[in-house]
Amino acid sequence: MNIFITGATSAIAQAWARVKAQQGAGFYLVGRDAEKLQAVKNDLMARGAREVQLHTADLALPQDYDNLVAQLYAHWPRVDIALFAQGSMPEQRALEKCVSDVRPMFELNAMSYILPATLVAERMAQAGSGSVLLISSPAGDRGRQSNYFYGASKAAVTVFAGGLRNHVAKSGVQVLTIKPGFVDTPMTAAMDKSGPLWATTEQIAACIEHGLQKKKDVVYAPWFWQYIMLVIRHIPEKVFKRLSL
């Protein structure tokens, strides 16, 4: 099993990769911090990974994704699974005060998914198999005043994933949209975690693996976010404008 992961040092990506390492998978990992990537490699090898290749790149900056994917396929003629897990969640008010910071956030949260995932999915379609896994968010289901910049970037991933899924469905390629809710990770370190809606990275990894094995199209992680967002999406706009969400 050959697995390609971008945002490989993210807490969710690491949690899921540990599951696959125990199954003897090989990994091609992309991340911006070489030292952290090496630590992830050491951990996965200790857990049973067949091999771990590393590629350092800051995906908040425009990249030559044609070259990156060409390097990937030069190393492996076939990729079985590609997980796109990079991301950042700047504070909404800070982005409102400095809108120029929206561009690198959108580059990281959306464009660095759309461009390489398109290339990998086309290769998988030619091979007639494979799974593309994209981390989106319930925040992309409806714009809310508390996080509409971040939500817009994740909405782009969700819409892209739906279109890509439709494009490659007849080629035997799975495109799975993963929508984690509140997750205890370094990205949410400053947030209050006292409520009942928080999940661990291990729980999210289990949701990803379930969606992969069951050939799902969309997975809310944990499951109850599907119903929370169902309610939020159906609040009439006249009422929604008066709410502080």
N, C-alpha and C positions, 0 to 999 in steps of 0.2 A: 504494500500500500504506500503510495507516494503522496505526500501532503504538502501543499504550498500555503504558507501563512504570512500575511502582511499585518503589521501591528503585533508582531509575535511576542513582544515584551508586555503587552497589556495583560491585566490580571485574568480576564475572561479567556483570552487565547491560551494563556499558560495552563489554566485549569483544564480546558478541553484537550490540549496537546498531551497532557499527562495521561489522560484516558487512552489516547491513541498510542502513546509510547509503550504502554503496557501490552498493546496488541502487536508490537514489533514494527510499527510504521517507520518510514523514513520521512525526514522533514527538510524543507527548504524555507528558511525563516528570513523575513525582512523586518528590520527595525532601525531606528535612528541612533541608538546607543550601543556601540560595539561591546562595551563591557557587560551591559545587561544581557545582550544577545548571547555572549559567551556563557554567562551564568545559566541562561535558559537551556542552552545546549548541554551543559554539564548535567543539569537536572534530568533532561529527557534521556540522555544516554544512560544515566544511572538507573532509570526506570524501565529500560529495555528497548529504546529506539534503535532501529537498524543503522541509521546514519543521520547526521544533522549538518546541513550546509547553511552558511550564514551570508547574508547580503545586507550591508549597511546603507541606509538611505533615509533622508528626512522627507517624509511624504507630505508634510505641510508645504513643501516647495514643489513646483512642477518638475516632473521626472520624464525621462525617456522610457516610457513603459514598453514600447516595442522592443527595445534592447533588453530590458529586464526580463520580459517573457521569453525572448529568444534565448537568453542565458539559461533560464529555467529549463526550457525544452532541449537545450543542448546537453544539459546534465541528465535529464530524464526524457525519454521519448514519450512517456505517458504520465499525466498527472491525474490522480484519482479524485482528490478533494482539494478545493481551494477555499480557505477561510480568510475573509477580509474583516479585520477586527480593530483597526486603528481608529483614533478619535480623540477629540478634546471637547470640553464643555465649559467654555469661559462664562463668567457671570454676565447675565443679560444686561444689567445696568452698565457694566463696564463697556460692553460692546456698543451700547447706545451712545456713550460719551466719546467713543473712538471707533467710528464705523470702519476705518481702514483695517482694523483687526478682524473684521468679518471675513475678509478675503482668504487669509491663510487658514482660518477655521473651516471655511467652506471647501477649500482645496483639500484639506485633510479628511474632513468628514464625508465628503461627497465625491469630488473629482478623483481622488485616489482610490475610490471603489469602482467608479463607473468605467474608467479607462482600462485598467488592467483586467478587471472582471470580464469586460467585453472580449478582450484578446484571448483570455484563458478559456472562456465559454466557447468561442469559435473553434479553438483547438480540440476541446472536448467533443464538440458536435461532429467534427471530422472523424474522431475516433469512435463515436457512437456511444460514449458513456462518460460519466463523471458527475461530480456534485460541486456546485458553487454556493458557498454559504456567506451571507452578507449580514453583518450586524447593523440593524437599523434601531429604531426606538419607538415606543408608544408616543413620544413627543412629536413624531412626524405625522400622527393621525389627525391632529387638528391644531391650528395655530393658537397659542395661548400667550397672554401678556408676560408671563413669567420666564418664557424661554423660546420666543418665536424665531430668533436667529438660529439657535441650535436645532429647533424643531424643523425649520425650513431645510437645513442640510440633511436631516434624516428623512424628511419627506421626499427629497430628491432620490435618496437611496431606495426607499420603498417603491416609488413609481418606476424607477429604473429596473429594479429587480422583477417587478411584475411584467414589464415589457420584455425583458431578457428571457424570463421564464416562458412567456408565450412564443418567443422567437425560436428557442431551442428545444421546446417540449417534444417535438416529433423526432428529435435526434437522440433521444434517450438520455438527456442531460437534466439533472435536477438543479433547480435554483431555489434555495431556501432562504427566506427572509426571517431573521431572528430579531425579535423585539423585546429586549430585556427591560424590565421596569427599574426600580431602585435597587442598585447592587452595591454592596460594600466593597469598594475598590479605592485605590489612591486617587482616582479622578473625583470621587465623592467624599473625600476625607473631611472636608470642611462642613459637610451637611449634617443636620441632626438625624440620627438613625434610631430614634426611640420608637418610631411607629411600627405597625405590624406588617407593612408592605415591603420591607427590605429582604433581600435574598443574598446568599453567599455566591461566590464565583463557582463553587462546586455544584450548587443547585442549577445555575445557568448552564454549566457544562453538560449536566445530565439532560437538560431540556434540548440543547443543541444535538446531543447524541441521539436522543429519542426522535427528533425531527429528521435527522439524517437517515436513521435506520428504517423509519416508517415512510420515507419518501414524501414528507410533508412539503407544502408550499410556503406556509407561514406558521411560525411558532411564537406565541407570546410567552415570555419567560419571567416568572412563573405564569401558569395558565390563567390565573384570575385577572391578569391585566387585559385579557381579551374582553371581558365583561365590563370592566371599569371603563375602557375606552369606547365600548359600544354605547354606554350611557352618555359619555362626554360628546361623542360624535353626533348624537341625536338631540342634544339640547338645542332648542330653537335659537337662532342668532339674536333675536330681540332679547331673550333671557340671558344668553351667553355673554353679551356685552356688559351686563350688569354684575357679572361674577368676577371674583378675584382669583383666577386660576393660573 
